[in-house]
Each structure stands twice: as structure tokens, then as C-alpha cells.
Amino acid sequence: MTEQQFIPQAYSNKVSQGTVSWESPSNIALIKYWGKKKDQIPENPSISFTLNACKTTTVLSYTKKEETSDFDFEVYLDGKHKPDFQPKIKTFFERVLVYLPFLKEFTFKIETSNTFPHSSGIASSASGMSALALCLMSLENQLQPEMTSEFFNQKASFLARLGSGSACRSIEGDLIVWGANTTVKGSSDLFGVKYTYAVHENFKSYQDTILLVDKGEKQVSSTVGHNLMHGHPFAAQRFAQAHDNLAALKPILESGDLEAFIALIESEALTLHAMMMTSMPYFILMKPNTLEVINKIWAFRKETGLHVGFTLDAGANVHVLYPKAEAEPILEFVKSELAVHCQNGQFICDEIGFGAKALINNK
């Protein structure tokens, strides 16, 4: 499939006004994507757990304009007008206009809210951009009712990617692969696809307790960080490693080997940050408390034999991953030993989820 297939022909229906709403989850990559080409194309494949509790709800209201002009929209977060969100949404609209040619024909009101605290250190771009992309696809589906559900999800993922790369992995669940590779049939650089191979019971209902180590703004944006992979001395090796790790993960997911799973995802997390520390300019997004948490997890795992591991995104927060069967003692450990390293003792309990849900369709 190419980008051209997402450019619509003439629409068969007309729509004057309406409201659609979607809730879409965040996700956490197990194999990391770091480095991208033009148009949000990843340099290497990634695979993620879709989350369940950490999600964005977006309500999109639209009214047809009498004349086609420039983009016309307002953005609200938790009921408050957010003009500072306008530039990012306008950039997104500009990128996707060729695929959604109706964008200049409507006045939009975008109302959004997150289940996790704003500025909590949880990236909202994946859940936020995927929710918006799904709302726009619901409008296009009214203009083009013959659209299949498979195409709907593919195009929603494709559009979400143009807003935020990782957002393309939030449309469906529970394991989503993004980036062309030889391990997962049907994988694509253009959109995320469901991981359809065998997954052991050990990885069903997997838990993710997110430790909010640092809620401040990152010193380096993800976009800048990705761009620093251009000319990075270890970039080629890293991209090859990601392909190898995805191939290695497949038999791990099938067999239920928790020790091998933990070793791989922790190595991926530390490799992500190693790439940041060895770019030019170099930067460190981990905080002292991030390292305290990691060392405590390692010590606790060695002492108890419980299958608790961690992963990191491009920030200081720690995602503590573990099977549901071992949740009780591990959560007690989080509360007694790890929460002290979180800002205001804050952490979020989440688990593997199964993708976005439509809430309102042309109300």
C-alpha cells in the first residue's frame, strides 16, 4: 500500500454538521523507534503494548462553511480554550489535507481531555493525535459510507502517524507493530498493524505501573531527539539491532519466557537512552530517581524471583511491567519502595488494552 491509496476520490455523501467522539489510549513501546525519515517514516520497526487506562477523549463538532477558506478550528482542553494548541493542530491539518480534502470546508470545535493528569509526564501526543485522527475518519466515513472497517483503521493510523509517530500504534491493540520488517507479515512504515502471531497466556493482561518520576517539560523534544539520529555514529547498528530484537521477541511472546522478555525490553529501554547520550549534541533525560528506581527493581527481582521489569520512554518516568499473576506483591513493592522516588508519590496503574472506542457518531 502507498500513500496514494489514502487520497479519496469524490465523496458520495454530503454532510452539513454533526458531532463525533472517540477515546484513544496511549501506548508503550517494547522495541523502540528512535530516528525518522521525511514524513514521519520510522528508521526502524517498533512494537508496543496498547494501554487501557491512560487515554484521551476527543469530541469533534463540525459545521459546513458557506465558502471554502483556510482552516477554521478552536481547541479546548478540559473545557478551557487552548489557543497555544492551535499551531500543532494547524501543522497536522496541513500535513493531512491531501488525504482529507474536506478540512477547509468545515468549522471545527475540538474538545479534548485526558484520564491522566495534564503535564503528568505521560506523553499525550499518541493518545491525543490518534483520537483526533479517528474523529476525522468518522467524518470522512459519513462522506464515504462504503469505506471498510479495515481501511478505516489503516487510514486512521496513517493520519495519526503524521501528527505523532507513535500515535499510529494507538488505534488498535493489544500488541501493535509499526515499521516495515521481515518478521511481521503485512508490516508497514505508513501505519501500525496488529501483531497476529501466537502470544502466551503470560503476556495477557500484562500490567504497567507508570512511575511519575519527573513531571517537568523535557529538556529536548522528541522531534529534536529523533533528528539527532541523522549522522549518529551508532545509528546503523541501532536500526539493525531493532530488527534483530523484533525477530527475537516473536518466539519469546509465543513461549511465555518472562526472563527473556524482561532482558530484551530492559536492554531496549537502556539502548534508547544510550543513543541520546551518544548523539551530538548529547543529552540525558533520565533523572537520579530514574536510576534509583531501576536499581531497586533489579535488587527486588534478584531477591524475590518475581518477574518485574521496566521500560522507559524518551523521558525520566519508569514503566514497571509485570504479569497480572504477580501483581499483588509487586504493587506492594511499588508502594513501599518506589513511590518515594515519584513526584508527590504519584504513579498510575495501567494494563494492556485493546484499542480506541467510538463514543459518538454523528450525534
C-alpha positions as CSV (number, residue, x, y, z in Angstrom):
1,M,0.0,0.0,0.0
2,T,1.2,3.5,-0.8
3,E,0.2,7.0,0.4
4,Q,-1.7,7.5,-2.8
5,Q,-4.3,4.9,-1.7
6,F,-5.3,7.2,1.1
7,I,-6.2,10.1,-1.2
8,P,-10.0,9.9,-1.6
9,Q,-12.0,10.1,-4.8
10,A,-15.1,12.3,-4.9
11,Y,-17.3,11.7,-1.9
12,S,-20.7,10.1,-2.4
13,N,-22.4,11.8,0.5
14,K,-22.9,15.4,1.8
15,V,-22.7,16.4,5.5
16,S,-23.7,19.8,6.9
17,Q,-23.0,19.4,10.6
18,G,-22.5,16.9,13.4
19,T,-20.5,15.6,16.3
20,V,-18.3,12.6,16.7
21,S,-16.2,11.4,19.6
22,W,-13.5,8.8,20.2
23,E,-11.4,7.7,23.2
24,S,-8.0,6.5,22.3
25,P,-5.3,5.1,24.5
26,S,-1.6,5.8,24.9
27,N,0.9,3.0,24.3
28,I,4.3,2.0,25.5
29,A,6.9,0.7,23.0
30,L,8.7,-2.5,23.9
31,I,11.1,-2.2,20.9
32,K,11.8,1.4,20.5
33,Y,11.5,3.7,17.5
34,W,14.2,6.4,17.5
35,G,15.1,8.2,14.4
36,K,12.8,9.0,11.5
37,K,13.0,9.9,7.8
38,K,10.9,12.5,6.0
39,D,7.1,12.5,6.6
40,Q,7.3,10.7,9.9
41,I,8.7,7.4,8.4
42,P,10.5,5.4,11.1
43,E,14.1,4.4,10.6
44,N,13.4,1.1,12.4
45,P,10.4,-1.1,13.4
46,S,8.8,-0.9,16.8
47,I,6.2,-2.9,18.8
48,S,4.1,-1.6,21.6
49,F,1.6,-2.6,24.3
50,T,-1.5,-0.6,23.9
51,L,-2.5,0.8,27.3
52,N,-6.0,0.8,28.8
53,A,-6.5,3.5,31.5
54,C,-4.2,6.2,30.1
55,K,-6.3,7.6,27.3
56,T,-7.6,10.8,25.6
57,T,-11.2,11.5,24.8
58,T,-11.8,13.9,21.9
59,V,-15.2,15.4,20.8
60,L,-15.2,16.9,17.3
61,S,-18.1,19.2,16.4
62,Y,-18.3,20.4,12.8
63,T,-20.4,22.8,10.7
64,K,-20.1,23.2,6.9
65,K,-19.0,26.7,5.9
66,E,-20.6,28.6,3.0
67,E,-17.3,29.1,1.4
68,T,-14.1,27.1,1.4
69,S,-11.3,29.1,3.1
70,D,-8.4,28.5,5.5
71,F,-8.6,26.1,8.4
72,D,-11.2,27.2,10.9
73,F,-11.0,25.5,14.3
74,E,-10.7,26.0,18.1
75,V,-9.2,23.7,20.6
76,Y,-10.3,23.1,24.2
77,L,-8.6,21.0,26.9
78,D,-10.8,20.1,29.9
79,G,-13.3,22.8,28.8
80,K,-10.7,25.6,28.6
81,H,-9.9,27.3,25.3
82,K,-6.3,26.5,24.4
83,P,-5.1,28.8,21.6
84,D,-1.5,27.6,22.3
85,F,-2.5,24.2,20.9
86,Q,-3.5,25.8,17.6
87,P,-0.1,25.7,15.8
88,K,0.4,22.0,16.3
89,I,-3.1,21.2,15.1
90,K,-2.7,23.5,12.1
91,T,0.6,21.8,11.2
92,F,-1.2,18.4,11.4
93,F,-4.1,19.7,9.2
94,E,-1.6,20.9,6.6
95,R,0.1,17.5,6.5
96,V,-3.1,15.6,6.1
97,L,-5.1,18.0,3.8
98,V,-4.3,16.0,0.7
99,Y,-5.8,12.9,2.4
100,L,-8.8,14.8,4.0
101,P,-9.7,17.4,1.4
102,F,-12.8,18.5,3.4
103,L,-10.8,20.1,6.2
104,K,-11.1,23.6,4.9
105,E,-14.8,23.2,4.2
106,F,-15.9,22.9,7.9
107,T,-15.6,24.9,11.1
108,F,-14.4,22.6,13.8
109,K,-14.5,22.6,17.6
110,I,-12.1,20.2,19.1
111,E,-12.7,19.3,22.8
112,T,-10.2,17.0,24.4
113,S,-9.5,15.6,27.9
114,N,-7.1,13.0,29.3
115,T,-7.6,10.4,32.0
116,F,-4.1,11.1,33.3
117,P,-3.1,14.5,34.8
118,H,-2.1,17.1,32.2
119,S,1.7,17.7,32.4
120,S,2.0,14.4,34.4
121,G,5.0,13.4,32.3
122,I,2.9,10.9,30.4
123,A,3.1,11.7,26.6
124,S,-0.3,12.7,25.4
125,S,0.6,13.0,21.8
126,A,0.0,9.4,21.0
127,S,-3.5,9.2,22.5
128,G,-4.4,12.8,21.5
129,M,-3.4,12.7,17.9
130,S,-4.9,9.2,17.4
131,A,-8.2,10.3,19.0
132,L,-8.3,13.3,16.6
133,A,-7.4,11.2,13.6
134,L,-10.3,8.8,14.4
135,C,-12.8,11.7,14.8
136,L,-11.8,13.0,11.4
137,M,-12.1,9.5,9.9
138,S,-15.6,9.2,11.3
139,L,-16.5,12.4,9.5
140,E,-14.9,11.0,6.3
141,N,-16.8,7.8,6.8
142,Q,-20.1,9.8,6.7
143,L,-18.9,11.3,3.4
144,Q,-17.9,7.9,2.1
145,P,-20.1,5.3,3.7
146,E,-18.8,2.4,1.6
147,M,-15.4,2.5,3.5
148,T,-14.5,-0.8,5.1
149,S,-13.5,-1.0,8.8
150,E,-10.1,-2.3,7.8
151,F,-9.4,0.7,5.6
152,F,-10.9,3.0,8.3
153,N,-8.3,1.7,10.9
154,Q,-5.4,1.8,8.4
155,K,-6.1,5.3,7.3
156,A,-6.7,6.5,10.9
157,S,-3.3,5.0,11.9
158,F,-1.7,6.6,8.8
159,L,-3.2,10.0,9.7
160,A,-2.3,9.7,13.3
161,R,1.4,9.0,12.3
162,L,1.5,12.3,10.5
163,G,0.6,14.1,13.8
164,S,2.8,12.0,16.1
165,G,4.8,8.9,15.0
166,S,3.9,6.7,18.0
167,A,0.2,7.7,17.7
168,C,-0.2,5.2,14.8
169,R,0.2,2.4,17.4
170,S,-2.8,3.6,19.4
171,I,-5.7,2.8,17.1
172,E,-5.9,-0.9,17.9
173,G,-4.5,-3.3,20.4
174,D,-3.1,-5.2,22.2
175,L,0.2,-5.5,20.5
176,I,0.9,-3.2,17.5
177,V,3.8,-3.2,15.1
178,W,4.9,-0.1,13.2
179,G,7.7,-0.1,10.6
180,A,8.3,-2.4,7.7
181,N,10.2,-5.6,8.7
182,T,10.6,-9.2,7.7
183,T,9.3,-10.7,11.0
184,V,5.7,-9.4,10.9
185,K,3.8,-10.1,7.6
186,G,1.9,-7.0,6.3
187,S,4.0,-4.6,8.4
188,S,4.3,-1.1,7.0
189,D,6.1,2.2,7.5
190,L,2.8,4.0,6.8
191,F,0.6,2.7,9.7
192,G,0.6,0.3,12.6
193,V,-0.6,-3.3,12.2
194,K,-1.9,-5.8,14.8
195,Y,0.5,-8.4,15.9
196,T,-1.4,-11.6,14.9
197,Y,1.1,-14.3,16.0
198,A,0.8,-16.6,19.0
199,V,1.1,-14.9,22.4
200,H,1.4,-16.9,25.5
201,E,-1.0,-16.5,28.4
202,N,1.8,-14.9,30.5
203,F,1.5,-11.8,28.4
204,K,-2.2,-11.5,28.5
205,S,-3.5,-8.8,30.9
206,Y,0.1,-7.6,31.4
207,Q,0.4,-4.8,33.9
208,D,2.1,-1.4,33.5
209,T,2.5,0.8,36.6
210,I,3.8,4.2,35.5
211,L,6.1,5.9,38.0
212,L,5.9,9.7,37.6
213,V,9.5,10.4,38.4
214,D,9.6,13.8,36.7
215,K,6.6,15.8,35.5
216,G,8.5,18.7,34.1
217,E,8.9,19.6,30.5
218,K,11.6,17.6,28.7
219,Q,14.8,19.5,28.0
220,V,14.9,18.1,24.5
221,S,11.8,17.5,22.4
222,S,11.2,14.1,20.8
223,T,11.4,15.7,17.3
224,V,14.8,17.1,18.0
225,G,16.0,13.8,19.5
226,H,14.8,11.8,16.5
227,N,16.6,14.2,14.2
228,L,19.9,13.7,16.1
229,M,19.9,10.2,14.8
230,H,20.9,11.6,11.4
231,G,24.7,11.2,11.3
232,H,24.7,9.5,14.7
233,P,27.9,7.3,14.9
234,F,25.9,4.2,16.1
235,A,22.6,4.8,14.1
236,A,23.1,2.0,11.5
237,Q,23.9,-0.6,14.3
238,R,20.9,0.6,16.3
239,F,18.5,0.2,13.4
240,A,19.8,-3.3,12.7
241,Q,19.5,-4.2,16.4
242,A,15.8,-3.2,16.4
243,H,15.1,-5.5,13.5
244,D,17.0,-8.3,15.3
245,N,15.2,-7.7,18.6
246,L,11.8,-7.8,16.9
247,A,12.7,-11.2,15.4
248,A,13.9,-12.3,18.9
249,L,10.8,-11.2,20.6
250,K,8.5,-13.4,18.4
251,P,9.5,-16.7,20.0
252,I,9.6,-15.1,23.4
253,L,6.0,-14.0,23.1
254,E,5.0,-17.4,21.9
255,S,6.8,-19.4,24.6
256,G,5.9,-17.1,27.6
257,D,9.6,-16.8,28.6
258,L,9.4,-14.0,31.1
259,E,13.1,-13.8,31.9
260,A,14.0,-13.4,28.2
261,F,11.2,-10.8,27.8
262,I,12.5,-8.7,30.7
263,A,16.1,-8.9,29.4
264,L,15.1,-7.7,25.9
265,I,12.7,-4.9,26.9
266,E,15.2,-3.5,29.5
267,S,18.0,-3.6,27.0
268,E,15.8,-1.8,24.5
269,A,15.0,0.9,27.1
270,L,18.6,1.5,28.0
271,T,19.7,1.4,24.4
272,L,17.2,4.2,23.6
273,H,18.8,6.4,26.3
274,A,22.3,5.4,25.2
275,M,21.5,6.8,21.8
276,M,20.5,10.1,23.4
277,M,23.7,10.2,25.5
278,T,25.9,9.5,22.4
279,S,24.3,11.9,19.9
280,M,25.9,15.3,19.2
281,P,24.7,17.4,21.0
282,Y,24.2,14.7,23.7
283,F,21.6,14.8,26.4
284,I,20.3,12.8,29.4
285,L,16.6,12.5,30.0
286,M,16.9,10.1,33.0
287,K,16.9,11.7,36.4
288,P,18.7,10.5,39.6
289,N,15.4,9.0,40.8
290,T,15.1,7.1,37.5
291,L,18.3,5.3,38.3
292,E,17.3,4.7,41.9
293,V,14.1,3.0,40.7
294,I,15.9,0.8,38.2
295,N,18.4,-0.4,40.8
296,K,15.7,-1.2,43.2
297,I,13.8,-3.1,40.6
298,W,16.9,-5.2,39.8
299,A,17.6,-5.9,43.5
300,F,13.9,-6.8,44.2
301,R,13.8,-9.1,41.2
302,K,17.0,-10.9,42.3
303,E,15.8,-11.2,45.9
304,T,12.3,-12.4,45.2
305,G,12.4,-14.1,41.8
306,L,9.4,-12.2,40.7
307,H,9.1,-11.2,37.0
308,V,9.2,-7.5,37.3
309,G,11.0,-5.4,34.7
310,F,10.9,-1.9,33.4
311,T,10.9,0.1,30.2
312,L,11.4,3.8,29.6
313,D,10.1,6.2,27.0
314,A,12.1,9.3,26.0
315,G,11.9,10.8,29.5
316,A,12.5,10.2,33.1
317,N,9.4,8.2,34.0
318,V,9.6,4.4,34.6
319,H,7.1,1.9,33.3
320,V,7.1,-1.0,35.6
321,L,6.0,-4.1,33.7
322,Y,4.9,-7.4,35.2
323,P,2.4,-10.3,34.7
324,K,-1.0,-9.9,36.4
325,A,-0.5,-13.2,38.3
326,E,2.3,-11.5,40.3
327,A,0.6,-8.1,40.7
328,E,-0.1,-8.2,44.4
329,P,3.5,-8.4,45.8
330,I,4.9,-6.2,43.0
331,L,2.3,-3.5,43.7
332,E,3.2,-3.6,47.3
333,F,6.8,-3.2,46.4
334,V,5.9,-0.2,44.2
335,K,4.0,1.5,47.1
336,S,6.6,0.7,49.8
337,E,9.8,1.2,47.9
338,L,9.4,3.0,44.6
339,A,6.6,5.6,45.2
340,V,9.1,7.6,47.3
341,H,11.0,8.4,44.1
342,C,8.0,9.8,42.3
343,Q,7.0,13.4,42.4
344,N,4.4,13.7,45.1
345,G,4.4,9.9,45.4
346,Q,2.4,9.7,42.1
347,F,2.1,6.6,40.0
348,I,-0.6,5.3,37.6
349,C,-1.7,1.7,37.5
350,D,-2.5,0.6,34.0
351,E,-2.6,-2.6,31.9
352,I,-2.6,-3.9,28.4
353,G,-5.6,-2.6,26.4
354,F,-7.3,-3.3,23.1
355,G,-7.5,0.0,21.3
356,A,-9.7,3.0,20.7
357,K,-13.5,3.2,21.1
358,A,-16.1,5.3,19.3
359,L,-18.3,7.2,21.7
360,I,-20.4,9.4,19.5
361,N,-21.1,9.0,15.8
362,N,-22.8,12.0,14.2
363,K,-25.0,12.9,17.1
